[in-house]
């Protein structure tokens, strides 16, 4: 067995933590958790989604997403509505308040993203993106 520090899942977690260190301070100012921001980002891009779609896109387990959605709704960031085609389907979307917050925070988070990626060459960033995409396509 590999040494503990050579474990690929652990190294990926450490890389994620290093990346999130750039964004967490800004998210704490709003205040939102990383998962809440991920949900808001997805809804900003895809406009309206069902809970199952949102869970898959955001890599959040459905039971956890339920709590996140409830909290975001209490904060006034998301709204739910029944689908006009199928009353059993609940569609989730952003409120105007969330859209305004997203518009205000996005440039600040993009600035942090640039700070992080400037530490690497563009070819290294391209290689990293390619390898991560390739790794995400691996199935057991």
C-alpha positions in Angstrom: 0.0 0.0 0.0 1.2 3.5 -0.7 2.4 5.7 2.0 -0.3 7.9 3.6 0.9 11.1 2.1 1.2 9.5 -1.4 -2.5 8.6 -1.5 -4.1 10.2 -4.6 -7.4 11.0 -2.9 -5.5 12.8 0.0 -3.4 14.7 -2.5 -6.5 15.8 -4.4 -8.1 16.9 -1.1 -5.0 18.9 -0.3 -5.0 20.5 -3.7 -8.7 21.4 -3.3 -7.9 23.0 0.1 -5.1 25.0 -1.3 -7.4 26.3 -4.1 -10.2 27.1 -1.7 -7.9 29.1 0.6 -8.1 31.7 -2.1 -11.9 31.9 -2.1 -13.0 31.1 1.4 -12.3 34.6 2.9 -14.6 36.3 0.3 -17.3 33.7 0.8 -17.2 34.2 4.5 -17.9 37.9 4.0 -21.2 37.2 2.3 -21.5 34.8 4.4 -22.0 31.6 2.3 -20.5 28.2 2.6 -18.5 26.8 -0.4 -21.4 24.4 -1.1 -24.0 27.3 -1.0 -21.8 29.3 -3.5 -21.5 26.2 -5.7 -25.4 26.0 -5.8 -25.7 29.7 -6.6 -23.1 29.4 -9.4 -24.9 26.5 -11.0 -28.2 28.2 -10.8 -26.7 31.4 -12.2 -25.4 29.5 -15.2 -28.3 27.0 -15.8 -31.1 29.4 -14.5 -33.5 26.7 -13.3 -32.9 23.2 -12.2 -34.4 20.3 -10.3 -32.9 19.2 -7.0 -31.5 16.0 -8.6 -29.8 17.9 -11.4 -28.4 20.5 -9.0 -27.0 17.7 -6.7 -25.2 16.1 -9.7 -23.8 19.3 -11.1 -22.6 20.5 -7.7 -21.3 17.2 -6.5 -23.4 17.4 -3.4 -25.3 14.4 -1.9 -29.1 14.9 -2.1 -29.7 14.8 1.7 -27.1 17.5 2.2 -28.5 19.6 -0.7 -31.9 19.6 0.9 -30.4 21.5 3.9 -28.5 23.8 1.7 -31.5 24.7 -0.4 -33.6 25.3 2.7 -30.9 27.7 4.1 -30.5 29.5 0.8 -34.3 29.9 0.6 -34.4 31.3 4.2 -31.7 33.8 3.2 -33.8 34.9 0.2 -31.3 33.6 -2.4 -33.4 30.9 -4.1 -37.0 30.2 -4.9 -38.9 27.1 -5.8 -41.8 26.6 -8.1 -43.8 23.7 -9.5 -43.2 22.8 -13.1 -46.1 23.7 -15.4 -45.6 20.5 -17.3 -45.5 18.2 -14.3 -46.7 19.4 -10.9 -44.5 16.8 -9.1 -41.4 18.5 -10.4 -40.0 21.3 -8.3 -37.7 23.8 -10.1 -35.2 25.9 -8.2 -33.9 29.2 -9.4 -32.1 32.3 -8.0 -34.0 35.4 -6.6 -33.1 38.9 -7.8 -31.3 39.3 -4.5 -29.0 36.3 -5.3 -28.4 37.6 -8.8 -27.3 41.0 -7.5 -25.0 39.3 -4.9 -23.6 37.1 -7.6 -22.9 40.1 -9.9 -21.2 41.9 -7.0 -19.1 38.9 -5.9 -18.1 37.4 -9.2 -15.5 39.9 -10.1 -13.9 39.6 -6.7 -13.8 35.8 -6.9 -12.5 36.0 -10.5 -9.7 38.3 -9.2 -8.7 35.6 -6.6 -8.9 33.0 -9.3 -6.4 35.0 -11.4 -4.1 35.4 -8.3 -4.1 31.6 -7.9 -3.5 30.7 -11.5 -0.8 33.3 -12.1 1.5 31.2 -9.9 1.5 28.6 -12.8 2.4 28.9 -16.5 -0.5 28.8 -18.9 0.8 25.5 -20.2 0.8 24.0 -16.7 -2.8 25.2 -16.2 -3.8 23.7 -19.5 -2.1 20.4 -18.6 -3.8 20.4 -15.1 -7.2 21.0 -16.7 -6.7 18.2 -19.2 -5.5 15.8 -16.6 -8.4 16.6 -14.2 -10.9 16.2 -17.1 -9.3 12.9 -18.0 -9.3 11.8 -14.4 -13.0 12.7 -14.0 -13.8 10.4 -16.9 -12.2 7.4 -15.2 -14.9 4.9 -14.1 -14.3 1.8 -11.8 
